[in-house]
Amino acid sequence: MHRVFNDLGLAVLVVVAMAVAPSIYSNQLLLFNFVMFLSLAQGLNVIYGFTGYLPFGYVGFFGAGAYGFALAVMHLGFGPPGAMAVGAAAAVVLALILTPLFRLSGAYFAIANLAAAQAVYEVVANPALEDVTKGPYGVSLSGVFAPNASYAAAVAILAFTLLLVVWLRNSQFGLSLRAIKEDPISAAMAGVSVVRGRTIAWLLSALIAGLVGGSFAWEVSVFYPETAFSPQFSIFAVVFALFGGTATLTGPLLGVFILYGVYNWIGISVPQYFQLIYGTLIVALVLFLPNGLVSLLTRRGIRVP
Amino acid sequence: MLIGALLSGLVFGLYFTLVGLGLNLVFGVMRIVNLAHGDFLMLGAFAAYWMFALFGLHPLYAALAVLVVFVVLGLPIYYLIVPRLQMARDAEMLSIILFFGLSQMIEAVTSIAFGTTERSIPGRVLGTGPVTILGQRLPSAWVFGAAVSAIAVACVYLYLYRTRLGSLTRAVMVSRDEALATGIDVHRVSALAFGIGIALAGIAGVFAPFMLGSVTPALGPEINVAAFAVIVVGTLGNPLGTVLGGIIYGVGLMLMQTYFSSWANILPNLLLIAVLLFRPEGLLGRATRRA
């Protein structure tokens, strides 16, 4: 029980901090981006950290969420909560369509997932679908623009995501996922349902990205397919999660606070230098610290939430 | 129109074979995914551009220079990264992330050094006037690029099947452990294969300004998707399959551009997913990689 309280304590601390942050710091859009990446990095953690499948096209679910939100507002006249639900559903449906990719192992899965995200982008951005998606010309949802409410929604999504990770770390289901990751054949022999476990983690991970995408669409209200499907989202989520350490609660949080902090410090003005720094960081990380920052503690036997 | 699309598809197919071949060689020998492949191609394109802009050097000489420099460059990169990477538990997956980082470094350094403007070389450098084949007129730069690609592919074939080092390379491809046990210097063979792999990307890059239009430092990622589609269709780890994959890709691309031009960009992605799902071992492979 002690462990659960440690995990929960950290989750509550982060959520409360991000909830009160706008009253201390005035750049709400920047704070929103932090909340968004905290959720995305943890969402990626759910599938990569707990099952070992790397979704290199994770942005596909994010974009599906953003466009699901936009289409529901534009064509169905939904309010933001209903539109969020549509966005989340779009992401989950996309994930369901892509479940056959789990037949592929390792690198093949990552590459196929990347190609799938690209394919969805090509469909959404296609000028032939201008009547439905507005094609490459982008969508404008100024009618529902409400930055305070969308920020609150993003914090709520973060809370849901962190609780989910806490549950995965402390439940029998999470344990069975890690057994599958270590050795799927032995896990199956021991009576763990491999396919069911992976599929649930996959759908949960997509659900998080879809919700975050919906809140992103609501927050920025004007965006283009290149923005909503920017590979940058997948890349940042992977790098942040990896930098801190996957399969933990602390790791991806650390990754976002440190790296996204550095990005906002130097990356906006000189993006090439930031690109060089994080490229170097990734290479160094994989070679020397493949289990992330938290492994500096965990390999000494210290348990990190 | 159909014959025109098929012919230009064949021409581009040969070129895309060259684009994918190096990636496939590296994967076949080392079982790692070089996600910086497209960036080495971009570096080749920039080398060709500068050699032409500064010294008026013909791309053919640029290709030879790139071949030598990239093979030599590949050896230290291999020894710095790959042996350490292969000690990891899940080297294949980690290699994607690592080489993605390398790709970012290359793109960033190139942007810092040369800026992000589009660079191109006039097509007339490779011959003026269209070439007429079967009553179809093709730009001579395309035919030139395809011919060089075909020669490069033939050289790789001769290296793999007619030289001693090539036999050793194929032995490592079949089984790294058994190659080690029979006393093959796996690292030497692999390092050379890595150098050749990125040199092939570099040579493809030299002709990229003619085949793909102007180039920027951000060219890498889209090349990677195309290269993956080519080698996955033609069986990963099988260099000869790449020819088949390249031609299917080239012909498919040209047919799409002729008949459904607005959907042509989606082709590499769909081809990749479809082959991975329905025939993950590629068109020429045996069923060995079902997970």
Chai-1 contact restraints between the chains, C-beta under 6 A:
chainA,res_idxA,chainB,res_idxB,connection_type,confidence,min_distance_angstrom,max_distance_angstrom,comment,restraint_id
A,L54,B,M93,contact,1.0,0.0,6.0,A-B,restraint_1
A,P100,B,L277,contact,1.0,0.0,6.0,A-B,restraint_2
A,R103,B,A291,contact,1.0,0.0,6.0,A-B,restraint_3
A,L104,B,L276,contact,1.0,0.0,6.0,A-B,restraint_4
A,L104,B,A291,contact,1.0,0.0,6.0,A-B,restraint_5
A,S105,B,A291,contact,1.0,0.0,6.0,A-B,restraint_6
A,G106,B,E92,contact,1.0,0.0,6.0,A-B,restraint_7
A,G106,B,M93,contact,1.0,0.0,6.0,A-B,restraint_8
A,A107,B,V33,contact,1.0,0.0,6.0,A-B,restraint_9
A,A107,B,E92,contact,1.0,0.0,6.0,A-B,restraint_10
A,A107,B,I96,contact,1.0,0.0,6.0,A-B,restraint_11
A,Y108,B,L276,contact,1.0,0.0,6.0,A-B,restraint_12
A,A110,B,I96,contact,1.0,0.0,6.0,A-B,restraint_13
A,I111,B,F228,contact,1.0,0.0,6.0,A-B,restraint_14
A,A112,B,I273,contact,1.0,0.0,6.0,A-B,restraint_15
A,A112,B,L276,contact,1.0,0.0,6.0,A-B,restraint_16
A,A115,B,N269,contact,1.0,0.0,6.0,A-B,restraint_17
A,A115,B,L272,contact,1.0,0.0,6.0,A-B,restraint_18
A,A115,B,I273,contact,1.0,0.0,6.0,A-B,restraint_19
A,A116,B,I273,contact,1.0,0.0,6.0,A-B,restraint_20
A,Q118,B,N269,contact,1.0,0.0,6.0,A-B,restraint_21
A,A119,B,I266,contact,1.0,0.0,6.0,A-B,restraint_22
A,A119,B,N269,contact,1.0,0.0,6.0,A-B,restraint_23
A,A119,B,L270,contact,1.0,0.0,6.0,A-B,restraint_24
A,E122,B,N265,contact,1.0,0.0,6.0,A-B,restraint_25
A,E122,B,I266,contact,1.0,0.0,6.0,A-B,restraint_26
A,A128,B,S262,contact,1.0,0.0,6.0,A-B,restraint_27
A,Q272,B,A108,contact,1.0,0.0,6.0,A-B,restraint_28
A,Q272,B,S111,contact,1.0,0.0,6.0,A-B,restraint_29
A,Q272,B,I112,contact,1.0,0.0,6.0,A-B,restraint_30
A,Q275,B,Q104,contact,1.0,0.0,6.0,A-B,restraint_31
A,Q275,B,A108,contact,1.0,0.0,6.0,A-B,restraint_32
A,L276,B,M105,contact,1.0,0.0,6.0,A-B,restraint_33
A,L276,B,A108,contact,1.0,0.0,6.0,A-B,restraint_34
A,G279,B,G101,contact,1.0,0.0,6.0,A-B,restraint_35
A,G279,B,Q104,contact,1.0,0.0,6.0,A-B,restraint_36
A,G279,B,M105,contact,1.0,0.0,6.0,A-B,restraint_37
A,T280,B,M105,contact,1.0,0.0,6.0,A-B,restraint_38
A,I282,B,G101,contact,1.0,0.0,6.0,A-B,restraint_39
A,V283,B,L98,contact,1.0,0.0,6.0,A-B,restraint_40
A,V283,B,G101,contact,1.0,0.0,6.0,A-B,restraint_41
A,V283,B,L102,contact,1.0,0.0,6.0,A-B,restraint_42
A,V286,B,L94,contact,1.0,0.0,6.0,A-B,restraint_43
A,V286,B,I97,contact,1.0,0.0,6.0,A-B,restraint_44
A,V286,B,L98,contact,1.0,0.0,6.0,A-B,restraint_45
A,L287,B,R84,contact,1.0,0.0,6.0,A-B,restraint_46
A,P290,B,A88,contact,1.0,0.0,6.0,A-B,restraint_47
